[in-house]
Amino acid sequence: MDRLDGPTVFWLDAHYSGGETAGDTYECPLLEELAAVGNTNVEPFVFIDDARDFLSPPPRPHAPEDWPTIDEVILTIREELGADYYVVVVEDIIVVVPPSAEELVKSYAQDVATERWEESQVRRGCRLIYTGLIDSLVSDRTVYFLRRTGLYPLGRKVYHLLD
């Protein structure tokens, strides 16, 4: 770290992931990593992978007491890097940048959010069309026919499978 000079990108992803990965006695040294980054003489740009594991307790079998909460992460960022750093979660990554990059990151985050929203709207619209089509096919007459032929249980399974 002493040899670093100028703006530097730090990708932090050093947590225990199960199996034979390191860290089974202390699963997540993120706060210590942030302190180390804060002790450099560079302008840090920090990307912390797996944001979901800090936004809520990590999944089982992880030990939640070994993982900092999102407020502890942000407090440490403020203490170690400075209160003026911009912090945002984008695509499961906690992005931490100096003020000079804030507008660029905000613009990117907005683009991602807009794209996700548009995808969800299209998905929702397709779902409504699909549901309407299925419902129009399943009329009282169709149910009557399926019951009379003994195919009702199969028809019901198909309907729920498609729904």
C-alpha positions as CSV (number, residue, x, y, z in Angstrom):
1,M,0.0,0.0,0.0
2,D,2.9,2.3,0.6
3,R,3.9,2.2,-3.1
4,L,0.4,3.3,-4.3
5,D,0.3,6.7,-5.9
6,G,-2.6,8.7,-7.2
7,P,-6.3,7.7,-7.5
8,T,-6.6,4.0,-6.7
9,V,-9.5,1.5,-7.1
10,F,-10.0,-1.0,-4.2
11,W,-12.3,-4.0,-4.9
12,L,-13.2,-5.4,-1.5
13,D,-14.5,-9.0,-1.5
14,A,-12.5,-10.7,1.2
15,H,-15.1,-12.5,3.2
16,Y,-15.6,-16.1,4.0
17,S,-17.5,-18.0,1.4
18,G,-17.7,-21.4,2.9
19,G,-15.8,-24.5,2.0
20,E,-12.1,-24.2,1.9
21,T,-12.0,-20.4,1.6
22,A,-10.1,-18.4,4.3
23,G,-11.9,-16.7,7.1
24,D,-14.0,-19.4,8.8
25,T,-12.9,-18.1,12.3
26,Y,-13.7,-14.5,11.5
27,E,-15.9,-14.2,8.4
28,C,-15.8,-10.6,7.3
29,P,-12.8,-8.2,7.9
30,L,-14.4,-5.4,5.9
31,L,-14.1,-2.7,8.6
32,E,-10.4,-3.5,9.0
33,E,-10.0,-3.3,5.2
34,L,-11.7,0.1,5.1
35,A,-9.3,1.3,7.9
36,A,-6.3,0.1,5.8
37,V,-7.6,1.9,2.7
38,G,-8.1,5.0,4.9
39,N,-4.5,4.9,6.0
40,T,-3.2,5.2,2.4
41,N,-2.0,8.5,0.8
42,V,-4.1,7.9,-2.3
43,E,-7.5,9.1,-3.4
44,P,-9.5,5.8,-3.0
45,F,-12.4,4.6,-5.1
46,V,-13.9,1.7,-3.2
47,F,-16.2,-1.1,-4.5
48,I,-17.5,-3.5,-1.9
49,D,-19.0,-6.7,-3.4
50,D,-22.1,-8.5,-2.1
51,A,-23.9,-5.5,-0.6
52,R,-26.8,-7.7,0.2
53,D,-24.8,-9.3,3.0
54,F,-24.5,-5.9,4.7
55,L,-28.0,-4.6,4.0
56,S,-29.4,-7.6,6.0
57,P,-27.8,-10.5,7.9
58,P,-25.9,-12.8,5.6
59,P,-27.4,-16.1,4.6
60,R,-27.0,-19.2,6.7
61,P,-24.7,-20.7,7.8
62,H,-22.7,-17.4,8.1
63,A,-22.3,-15.9,11.6
64,P,-24.1,-12.5,11.6
65,E,-22.0,-11.3,14.5
66,D,-18.9,-11.5,12.2
67,W,-20.5,-9.2,9.6
68,P,-20.9,-5.4,10.0
69,T,-24.3,-3.9,9.4
70,I,-24.8,-1.3,6.6
71,D,-24.7,1.5,9.2
72,E,-21.4,0.3,10.6
73,V,-20.0,0.1,7.1
74,I,-21.1,3.7,6.2
75,L,-19.9,5.0,9.6
76,T,-16.5,3.5,9.0
77,I,-16.3,4.9,5.5
78,R,-17.1,8.3,6.9
79,E,-14.5,8.0,9.6
80,E,-11.7,6.5,7.4
81,L,-12.3,8.1,4.0
82,G,-14.1,11.3,4.9
83,A,-17.7,12.6,5.3
84,D,-17.7,14.0,1.8
85,Y,-17.4,10.6,0.1
86,Y,-20.4,9.5,-1.9
87,V,-21.9,6.1,-1.0
88,V,-24.5,4.3,-3.0
89,V,-25.5,0.7,-3.6
90,V,-25.7,-0.3,-7.3
91,E,-26.2,-3.8,-8.6
92,D,-25.2,-5.5,-5.3
93,I,-22.1,-3.4,-4.9
94,I,-21.5,-0.6,-2.3
95,V,-19.8,2.1,-4.4
96,V,-17.7,4.7,-2.5
97,V,-16.2,7.5,-4.4
98,P,-14.7,11.0,-3.8
99,P,-16.8,14.0,-4.5
100,S,-15.1,14.4,-8.0
101,A,-16.8,11.2,-9.1
102,E,-20.2,11.7,-7.4
103,E,-22.1,12.9,-10.5
104,L,-20.7,10.2,-12.7
105,V,-21.8,7.5,-10.3
106,K,-25.2,9.1,-9.7
107,S,-25.8,9.1,-13.4
108,Y,-24.8,5.5,-13.8
109,A,-27.0,4.5,-10.8
110,Q,-29.9,6.3,-12.3
111,D,-29.4,4.5,-15.7
112,V,-29.3,1.2,-13.9
113,A,-32.4,2.0,-11.9
114,T,-34.3,3.2,-15.0
115,E,-33.4,0.1,-16.9
116,R,-34.5,-2.2,-14.1
117,W,-37.8,-0.2,-13.7
118,E,-38.5,-0.4,-17.4
119,E,-37.7,-4.2,-17.4
120,S,-40.1,-4.7,-14.5
121,Q,-42.8,-2.6,-16.3
122,V,-42.5,-4.7,-19.5
123,R,-42.5,-7.9,-17.4
124,R,-45.6,-6.7,-15.5
125,G,-47.3,-5.8,-18.8
126,C,-46.5,-9.2,-20.3
127,R,-47.8,-10.9,-17.2
128,L,-51.1,-9.1,-17.4
129,I,-51.5,-10.0,-21.0
130,Y,-50.6,-13.6,-20.3
131,T,-52.9,-13.8,-17.3
132,G,-55.8,-12.3,-19.3
133,L,-55.2,-14.8,-22.1
134,I,-55.2,-17.7,-19.7
135,D,-58.3,-16.4,-17.9
136,S,-60.2,-16.0,-21.3
137,L,-59.4,-19.6,-22.2
138,V,-60.6,-20.9,-18.9
139,S,-64.3,-20.3,-19.1
140,D,-67.2,-21.9,-17.3
141,R,-67.7,-24.0,-20.4
142,T,-64.1,-25.2,-20.4
143,V,-64.3,-26.2,-16.7
144,Y,-67.6,-28.0,-17.4
145,F,-66.0,-29.9,-20.3
146,L,-62.9,-30.8,-18.2
147,R,-65.1,-32.1,-15.3
148,R,-67.3,-34.2,-17.6
149,T,-64.3,-35.8,-19.3
150,G,-62.3,-36.4,-16.1
151,L,-59.6,-34.1,-17.2
152,Y,-60.3,-31.4,-14.6
153,P,-57.4,-32.3,-12.3
154,L,-54.9,-32.2,-15.2
155,G,-56.4,-29.0,-16.5
156,R,-56.0,-27.4,-13.0
157,K,-52.4,-28.5,-12.8
158,V,-51.6,-27.1,-16.3
159,Y,-53.4,-23.8,-15.4
160,H,-51.4,-23.4,-12.2
161,L,-48.2,-24.4,-13.9
162,L,-48.8,-21.7,-16.5
163,D,-49.9,-19.1,-14.0
